[in-house]
């Protein structure tokens, strides 16, 4: 392993403000996979996983279903796509 700092599922949950169960569910649904496995098959996460989790939560907050988040995952990696979606959601709210 490199100098990469790994987070346990509990540390990731505390950092982002969700439950461990939420992270486990997203993992089961194929939305968020650990970056590494530790001793006793422990799931380990990196800062990239933190960003991915925030992206998932943001898209969910903007009204997308988890199925949409999963199917359109690559589309929403770009900041411009997220901004466009947020703008569309704001327009829908105002209507």
TORLO-795091 format. One record per atom (N, C-alpha, C, O, CB): x, y, z; residue in three letters. Coordinates in pm, whole numbers, plus 50000, padded with zeros to 5 digits. Glycine has a CB too. Example, Ala and Ser with C-alpha at 12.3 -4.5 7.8 and 13.67 -1.06 7.14 Angstrom:
residues 2
513194943150780ALA/512304955050780ALA/513204967050780ALA/514244966850846ALA/511314955350905ALA/512854977550708SER/513674989450714SER/512905000350787SER/513415011450804SER/514084994050572SER/
end
This chain:
residues 95
500844988150000UNK/500005000050000UNK/500885012550000UNK/501995012450053UNK/499055000050122UNK/500385023049941UNK/501115035549935UNK/500805043850060UNK/500275038750159UNK/500755043449807UNK/501145056650053UNK/500875065750164UNK/499395069850168UNK/499005078350248UNK/501755078150153UNK/498605063850084UNK/497175066850078UNK/496535064550215UNK/496765054150277UNK/496485058349970UNK/495755074050261UNK/495035072750388UNK/493695066050361UNK/492915070850279UNK/494825086650458UNK/493445055350429UNK/492185048150413UNK/491265050750531UNK/491715052250645UNK/492435033150398UNK/489975051350502UNK/488955053150604UNK/488165040250616UNK/487905033450517UNK/488015065050569UNK/487785036850737UNK/486865025750756UNK/485465030650722UNK/485255042650703UNK/486935020050903UNK/484515021550714UNK/483145025350683UNK/482605034850790UNK/481865044150759UNK/482235012750671UNK/482955032550916UNK/482505041351024UNK/483095055251013UNK/482395065151035UNK/482865035351158UNK/484375056050979UNK/485025069050962UNK/484415076650844UNK/484185088750853UNK/486535067350942UNK/484155069650736UNK/483525075850619UNK/482135081050655UNK/481765092250619UNK/483435065950501UNK/481365072950726UNK/480015076950765UNK/480055089650851UNK/479285098950829UNK/479305065550841UNK/480945090050948UNK/481055101851035UNK/481505114150956UNK/480975125050978UNK/482045099251148UNK/482455112450865UNK/482965123750788UNK/481865130050702UNK/481775142250692UNK/484135119250700UNK/481045121650640UNK/480035126550546UNK/478705129450615UNK/477895137250564UNK/479825116350434UNK/478475123450729UNK/477235126050802UNK/476085116950765UNK/474925121050766UNK/476825140050780UNK/476405104650732UNK/475385094650703UNK/475605082750795UNK/476585082150869UNK/475415090350554UNK/474695073250789UNK/474855061250872UNK/475735051050800UNK/475885051350678UNK/473475055150905UNK/476305042150878UNK/477065030950822UNK/476145022750732UNK/476555018150626UNK/477675022150935UNK/474915020950774UNK/473955013250695UNK/473725019450557UNK/473565012250459UNK/472615012250769UNK/473705032850549UNK/473545039550420UNK/474695035850327UNK/474475032650210UNK/473475054850438UNK/475905036350378UNK/477075032850296UNK/477015018250254UNK/477305014950139UNK/478385035650374UNK/476645009550347UNK/476524995350313UNK/475464993250204UNK/475654985150113UNK/476174987150439UNK/474365000350214UNK/473304999250115UNK/473785003949978UNK/473544997249877UNK/472065007250158UNK/474465015249974UNK/474995020249846UNK/476005010549787UNK/476065008949665UNK/475645034049865UNK/476785003949871UNK/477724993749825UNK/476954981949766UNK/477294977249657UNK/478634989049942UNK/475924977349834UNK/475124966049785UNK/474444969349652UNK/474274960649568UNK/474054962149889UNK/474074982049634UNK/473404986349511UNK/474374989249398UNK/473954992449287UNK/472564998549539UNK/475674988349425UNK/476684990749323UNK/476965005449298UNK/477505009049193UNK/476264984349196UNK/476605014049392UNK/476815028449377UNK/478145033049434UNK/478735042649384UNK/475695036049443UNK/478625026449537UNK/479825030749607UNK/480605018349649UNK/480185010949738UNK/479485039549731UNK/481735016249585UNK/482555004649617UNK/483795008949694UNK/484345019649666UNK/482954997049489UNK/484235000849790UNK/485455004349862UNK/486655004149769UNK/486674996849669UNK/485674994649980UNK/487645012149802UNK/488865012749721UNK/489825001449752UNK/490664997849670UNK/489555025949741UNK/489694995749872UNK/490594985049913UNK/489904976550018UNK/488864980150073UNK/491934990849968UNK/490504965050042UNK/490044956150149UNK/491194954450246UNK/492344952350206UNK/489544942350093UNK/490874955250374UNK/491884953850477UNK/491854939950537UNK/491254930750482UNK/491694964250585UNK/492524938650651UNK/492504925750722UNK/491064921650753UNK/490214930250777UNK/493344926550852UNK/490804909050754UNK/489464903550778UNK/488434909250681UNK/487264910850716UNK/489034906350921UNK/488874912250558UNK/487964916850453UNK/487284930250484UNK/486204932950433UNK/486914906350428UNK/487914938350567UNK/487364951450604UNK/487364960750483UNK/488354961750411UNK/488184957750720UNK/486244967550461UNK/486134977050349UNK/486854990050386UNK/486654995550494UNK/484634979750313UNK/487674994850293UNK/488435007150316UNK/488165017050205UNK/488065013350088UNK/489945004050326UNK/488045029650242UNK/487655040250149UNK/488705051350146UNK/489435053450243UNK/486285046050189UNK/488765058350032UNK/489715069250012UNK/488965082549998UNK/487735082950003UNK/490605066649887UNK/489735093249980UNK/489125106349957UNK/488285106449829UNK/487295113749821UNK/490215117149949UNK/488665098549730UNK/487855097449608UNK/486485091549640UNK/485475095749583UNK/488565088849502UNK/486445081949731UNK/485155076249773UNK/484315086649847UNK/483095086749834UNK/485385063949863UNK/484975095349924UNK/484255106149993UNK/483575114949889UNK/482405118449904UNK/485235114550083UNK/484305118549785UNK/483735126849677UNK/482575119649608UNK/481545125749579UNK/484825130449574UNK/482755106749583UNK/481695098949519UNK/480435098749606UNK/479325100149555UNK/482165084549492UNK/480625096949736UNK/479475096549826UNK/478765110049830UNK/477535110449828UNK/479925092549968UNK/479515120949835UNK/478895134249830UNK/478125136249699UNK/477055142349698UNK/479955145249846UNK/478675131149590UNK/478005132349459UNK/476685124649462UNK/475655129849418UNK/478915126949343UNK/476705112549513UNK/475485104449524UNK/474445111649608UNK/473275112449570UNK/475795090549584UNK/474865116749722UNK/473925123549811UNK/473365136249748UNK/472185139349765UNK/474595126949944UNK/474205143449674UNK/473745155649607UNK/472715152349500UNK/471675158949491UNK/474935163149544UNK/472995142149420UNK/472045138249315UNK/470735133449376UNK/469655136349323UNK/472655127249227UNK/470815126149485UNK/469615121549554UNK/468815133549606UNK/467595134049593UNK/469975112049671UNK/469515143249663UNK/468875155349713UNK/468215163249600UNK/467175169649620UNK/469895164149785UNK/468805162649482UNK/468255169749366UNK/467075162349303UNK/466505167049205UNK/469345171949262UNK/466725150949360UNK/465515144149315UNK/465715131749230UNK/464735125649189UNK/464715153449240UNK/466945127849204UNK/467155115749125UNK/466975103449212UNK/467305103549331UNK/468555115849061UNK/466455093049154UNK/466365080249224UNK/467755073949224UNK/468625077749146UNK/465305070749157UNK/467945064349312UNK/469235057449315UNK/469475049849185UNK/470625048449141UNK/469305047749435UNK/468415045049122UNK/468555038348993UNK/469065048048887UNK/469915044448805UNK/467205032248948UNK/468565060448889UNK/469045070648795UNK/470495074348825UNK/471295076048733UNK/468165083148801UNK/470825075548952UNK/472195078848990UNK/473135068048938UNK/474215071148886UNK/472335080349145UNK/472735055548952UNK/473585044448906UNK/473685044148754UNK/474785042548700UNK/473025031148958UNK/472575045548686UNK/472595044448539UNK/473285056348472UNK/473855054848364UNK/471185043048486UNK/473225067948536UNK/473815080048478UNK/475075084548552UNK/475435096248547UNK/472795091248479UNK/475745075248619UNK/476885078748704UNK/477965086448628UNK/478465096548678UNK/477495066048763UNK/478315081948508UNK/479375088648433UNK/478965102748391UNK/479785111848388UNK/479745080448309UNK/477695104448359UNK/477195117548316UNK/477395127948425UNK/477755139348395UNK/475715116648280UNK/477175124148550UNK/477215133848658UNK/478585135148724UNK/478695141048832UNK/476215130148761UNK/479635129748661UNK/480985131948710UNK/481455146048679UNK/482345151348746UNK/481955121648648UNK/480875152148579UNK/481255165548536UNK/480485176148615UNK/479275175048633UNK/481015167348386UNK/481185186348663UNK/480565197148740UNK/479475204148659UNK/478435207848713UNK/481625207248785UNK/479715206148530UNK/478735213048445UNK/477415205448440UNK/476345211548441UNK/479305214948303UNK/477485192248435UNK/476255184248431UNK/475495185448563UNK/474265186048563UNK/476595169448402UNK/476225185948673UNK/475575187648803UNK/474925201448813UNK/473815202748865UNK/476585185748918UNK/475605211648764UNK/475055225148766UNK/473795226048681UNK/472815232448720UNK/476095235348717UNK/473825219648566UNK/472655219748478UNK/471465212748546UNK/470345217748542UNK/472975212848344UNK/471725201348607UNK/470675194048678UNK/470115202548792UNK/468905203248811UNK/471195180648731UNK/470995208848868UNK/470545217348979UNK/469685228748927UNK/468665232048988UNK/471755222949057UNK/470085234748816UNK/469285245448757UNK/467935240648713UNK/466935247548734UNK/470015251448639UNK/467865228948653UNK/466585223248610UNK/465685220548731UNK/464475223048728UNK/466825210148530UNK/466285215348838UNK/465505212448958UNK/464995225349021UNK/463865225649070UNK/466345204549060UNK/465785235749022UNK/465365248649077UNK/464215254348994UNK/463255259849050UNK/466545258549079UNK/464305253048862UNK/463235257748775UNK/461945250248804UNK/460865256148809UNK/463635256048626UNK/462055237048823UNK/460885228948853UNK/460275232848987UNK/459045232949000UNK/461255214148854UNK/461085236049084UNK/460585240249216UNK/459855253549205UNK/458795255349265UNK/461755241349317UNK/460405262749128UNK/459795275949113UNK/458455275249042UNK/457565283349068UNK/460735285249037UNK/458295265648953UNK/457015263848882UNK/456025257948979UNK/454875255548942UNK/457175254748756UNK/
end
